[in-house]
Amino acid sequence: MTGTSNDSRSHSSDLPAGVASFDLVIGMEVHVELTTRTKMFTRAPSPVWADAAGEPEPTPNTLIDPVVLALPGALPVMNKAAVEISMRVGLALGCEIAGFSKWDRKGYFYPDLPKGYQLSQYDLPLCFDGAVDVPTLDDAGFIDPDGPVRRVRIERAHLEEDAGKLLHEPPSADTPGWQGGPVHGSIVDWNRAGTPLLEIVTAPDLRSAAEAVSYGRLLRDLCRWLDASPGVMQRGHMRFEPNINGVLKLTDGRTVKTPIVEIKNLNSFRALRDAIEFERRAQPGRWAEDGAEFGPGTKTTRGWDDARSVTVLQRSKEDAHDYRYFPDPDLPPVVVDDAWLEAVRASLPELPAERRERYTEVLGLSVRDAAALLDERAVSDVFDEAVRIAADSGVGRSAAARAACGLILQAAARLANERSVALASVGLRADRLAEIVQLRDAGDVSANAAEELLAASLDEPATDARALAEARGLLAVRDTAALDAWCDEAIEAHAEPAQQVRDGNDKALGRLIGDVRKRSGGQADAAMVREHLLKKLRD
């Protein structure tokens, strides 16, 4: 099923005279910096690897060598790991993988590109002819399982090298290596130059800003899931460049296509949404002023001014022939045989969409809980292994999934927040989590005790959960005589709520249960207490 969200069309109240409606058409180019130890064509270290490892930002112009600087006699050598990462992303996007692709020189001069050309792939990309289904997101950014789905074709995903970074204003005082002082002109940092970059290009299949954001989120999540990129957009790991135009329906019945505008280097979902929304409002008025229509030589690039929330004209967009592409004479072609392709295919994990469906349809988790577990693959993997271990021990699979999910997304997430670390870094172990799920399922620990036990297991991972529970006095009281006595005392102490329960008001049980658990020192299981109280008050 396909559909268009309600912000895809501008209606007459927003449009100039003579225009009845305006329908957006959006294609996306997304640049993804890949997580490799070294750069695309040299052994110089990659800044993305340092980012992924949580290392501090390197001093400018230290991740360079003769190849990065294009010194005479320096020759490039292809990074095989970057090719394999790109193949995995391509396969996950449903792409064909080319058996033969080559490297081309894309010629243009800019100070952040020392060679005066960029090594890229022109007519024979590594990945091509794919497609993904882009879901509808609700207002909170979660997938709406009942919303329409947009099929977006992937025209190509080709490898190239990234350019460096130009600074037109003085860096902040804490920038590594910056000595301060005035800046006359611009500053160039070549640390990023030569970093492996995968450019993923869609067909113009998107129809709204909301769909473009949903596609961007899907792609970012997928690249993180495959360990292809950290996906930290503030660090430039992923940059969006939507190509936006649309179809004007005129009041006289004619239709007109507006020229394509490419918005460069958007590094947040908010900027992506706002830039597209601005163009949706602006393009009909531009057409009314200049009459320009879609055609050769009419494409322009614009930048996004976040402070003013407007796009700003940069230049007329070059056509392919302007870059003077020609095959690079120093690099051999990329030849992918069947054995290599199948080895890469076999390395693919279960993909997020497949796992999400399993979590909701088979394990019975909510869409939001599934999304939260899938945010970090390491967390999702721990969850899956814990559910498997618990189910193998006799716990029902759905019950194990709900219990493990609750412990991860409540207790573990709270601890991660308190310790200022990512959930994947909090120290969860699948075997310990499964043991706590088993204890909880058997009624050996209460819900509160299970959360306390999880925290204890993070600090003492070598000790099994039952031993920890015994040592910390967290095992539930199984002494029915003691439980009966505590229940009798609670009923006597709270006569009015007790009578309300006798009269059928289950809400009044809460005060009684709390009193019993207090008398037990928190060791009485709430479910058992409830059962005993109801038996005493209603039987």
Helices and strands as residue ranges (DSSP letters): E 9-10, G 12-14, E 19-33, H 47-52, H 80-92, E 96-97, E 100-101, E 104-107, E 117-120, E 127-134, E 150-161, E 165-167, E 187-189, E 196-202, H 209-225, G 233-235, E 238-250, E 255-257, E 261-263, H 269-290, E 300-305, E 310-316, G 320-323, E 326-327, E 334-335, H 338-346, H 352-357, I 358-362, H 367-373, H 377-392, H 397-406, I 407-412, H 413-418, G 423-425, H 430-441, H 447-459, H 465-471, H 480-493, H 495-502, G 506-508, H 509-519, H 526-538
